[in-house]
């Protein structure tokens, strides 16, 4: 009986001495923005066809919980393919944004705002907007996957990428602000 009591006491002391450590992975907005600027830069002869991966490092901060602030990984075959396809119609997308046909939403999507009177051009506007949104979804999905982004941080990624897309758009583009209202850039 004494052995059972001592064993119970030892187990309860052991259990009370264990510490619970919560690990939270966060992505600071400035690192997400740097990743977005790398990926969404307009194509140029200098960066067309090549994609240099970023250096990845993690910093750990010990507190009551451990918080790991990570660099955002931006290199994968899926992302390179999406970026390549997006670059192939970049010039036409810019023309349509400048003309006010396609607007930049605040969540990293584009929207057809107005159609031109020419039916062939209107069809192209719809097609480019559809293609652009598809590739942006592919890119975002892959970014979230390769970075193991917690579900609570997905919207932060979309908003930061949306802001960078709006910044990179030409003058005359319809821009959706944080309140969801549209204005011309």
C-alpha positions in Angstrom: 0.0 0.0 0.0 2.9 2.4 0.9 4.4 1.7 -2.6 1.1 2.7 -4.3 0.9 5.9 -2.2 4.5 6.8 -3.0 4.0 6.0 -6.7 0.9 8.2 -6.8 2.7 11.0 -5.0 5.6 10.7 -7.3 3.4 10.8 -10.4 1.5 13.8 -9.2 4.7 15.7 -8.4 6.1 14.7 -11.9 2.9 15.9 -13.6 2.8 19.2 -11.7 6.4 19.8 -12.6 5.9 19.6 -16.3 5.5 22.8 -18.2 3.3 23.4 -21.2 5.0 25.3 -23.9 2.8 26.8 -26.7 4.5 27.5 -30.0 2.9 30.2 -32.2 4.2 30.7 -35.7 3.7 34.3 -36.9 4.6 36.1 -40.0 5.3 39.8 -39.4 3.6 42.0 -42.0 6.9 43.5 -43.2 8.2 40.0 -44.1 4.9 39.2 -45.9 5.2 42.5 -47.8 8.8 41.8 -48.8 7.6 38.4 -50.2 4.7 40.0 -52.0 7.0 42.6 -53.6 9.4 39.9 -54.7 6.6 37.8 -56.3 4.5 40.6 -57.7 7.2 42.8 -59.3 6.4 43.6 -62.9 8.2 41.3 -65.3 11.4 42.7 -66.8 14.2 41.2 -68.9 16.3 41.2 -65.8 14.0 39.0 -63.7 12.0 37.3 -66.4 12.5 33.6 -66.4 14.6 33.5 -63.3 13.4 33.3 -59.7 15.9 33.6 -56.9 14.8 32.0 -53.6 14.9 34.1 -50.5 17.1 33.1 -47.6 15.1 31.5 -44.9 15.8 32.1 -41.2 13.8 31.7 -38.1 14.2 33.6 -34.9 12.8 32.2 -31.6 11.8 34.4 -28.7 11.4 32.6 -25.4 8.6 33.8 -23.1 5.8 32.0 -21.5 5.2 30.8 -25.0 7.6 30.4 -27.8 6.9 32.6 -30.8 8.7 31.8 -34.0 8.8 34.7 -36.5 9.6 33.2 -39.8 10.7 34.4 -43.2 8.2 33.8 -45.9 9.2 31.1 -48.3 8.4 32.1 -51.8 10.0 29.5 -54.0 8.3 26.4 -55.3 7.7 25.0 -58.8 4.0 25.8 -58.4 4.7 29.5 -57.6 7.2 29.8 -60.4 4.7 28.4 -62.9 1.9 30.7 -61.6 4.3 33.7 -61.8 5.3 32.8 -65.3 1.7 32.6 -66.5 0.9 35.9 -64.8 3.9 37.6 -66.5 2.7 36.4 -69.9 -0.3 38.7 -69.8 1.0 41.4 -67.5 1.2 44.1 -70.2 -2.4 43.5 -71.3 -3.6 43.4 -67.7 -1.9 46.8 -67.1 -3.6 48.2 -70.2 -7.0 47.0 -69.0 -6.4 48.3 -65.4 -5.3 51.7 -66.7 -8.4 51.9 -68.9 -10.6 51.2 -65.9 -11.8 47.8 -67.1 -10.2 45.8 -64.4 -9.9 46.8 -60.8 -7.7 45.6 -57.9 -9.7 44.4 -54.9 -8.3 44.6 -51.4 -8.0 40.8 -51.0 -5.5 40.0 -53.8 -8.1 39.5 -56.5 -9.1 41.5 -59.6 -12.6 42.4 -60.7 -14.0 43.4 -64.0 -15.3 46.9 -63.3 -16.5 47.9 -66.8 -16.5 46.3 -70.2 -15.3 48.0 -73.4 -17.9 48.3 -76.2 -15.8 46.0 -78.5 -17.1 42.5 -77.8 -13.8 40.8 -78.7 -11.9 43.1 -76.3 -14.6 42.6 -73.6 -14.1 38.8 -74.0 -10.4 39.3 -73.5 -10.9 41.5 -70.4 -13.1 38.8 -68.8 -10.6 36.1 -69.8 -7.5 37.9 -68.4 -9.4 38.7 -65.1 -10.4 35.1 -64.8 -6.9 33.8 -65.6 -5.3 36.4 -63.2 -7.6 35.4 -60.3 -6.9 31.7 -60.9 -3.2 32.1 -60.8 -3.3 34.4 -57.8 -5.4 31.7 -56.0 -2.8 29.1 -57.0 0.0 31.3 -55.8 -1.6 32.2 -52.5 -2.6 28.6 -51.8 0.9 27.4 -52.4 2.4 30.2 -50.2 0.1 29.3 -47.4 1.0 25.6 -47.8 4.8 25.9 -48.0 4.8 28.3 -45.1 2.4 26.2 -42.9 0.4 29.4 -42.3 -2.2 29.0 -39.5 -5.7 29.6 -40.6 -5.9 32.8 -38.6 -3.1 34.4 -40.7 -4.5 33.7 -44.1 -6.4 36.9 -44.4 -3.3 38.9 -43.4 -1.4 37.4 -46.3 -4.3 38.2 -48.8 -4.5 41.8 -47.5 -0.8 42.4 -47.7 -0.6 40.9 -51.2 -3.6 42.9 -52.2 -2.0 46.2 -51.1 1.2 45.4 -53.0 -0.9 44.5 -56.2 -2.7 47.8 -55.8 0.6 49.7 -55.4 2.1 48.0 -58.5 -1.0 48.8 -60.6 -0.8 51.7 -63.1 -2.5 55.1 -62.6 -6.2 55.0 -63.6 -6.7 51.6 -62.0 -9.8 51.1 -59.8 -8.7 50.3 -56.3 -10.9 48.8 -53.6 -10.0 50.4 -50.2 -10.1 48.7 -46.8 -13.7 49.6 -46.4 -14.6 48.0 -49.7 -15.3 51.3 -51.5 -13.8 51.8 -55.0 -11.7 54.8 -56.1 -9.4 55.5 -59.1 -5.7 55.5 -58.5 
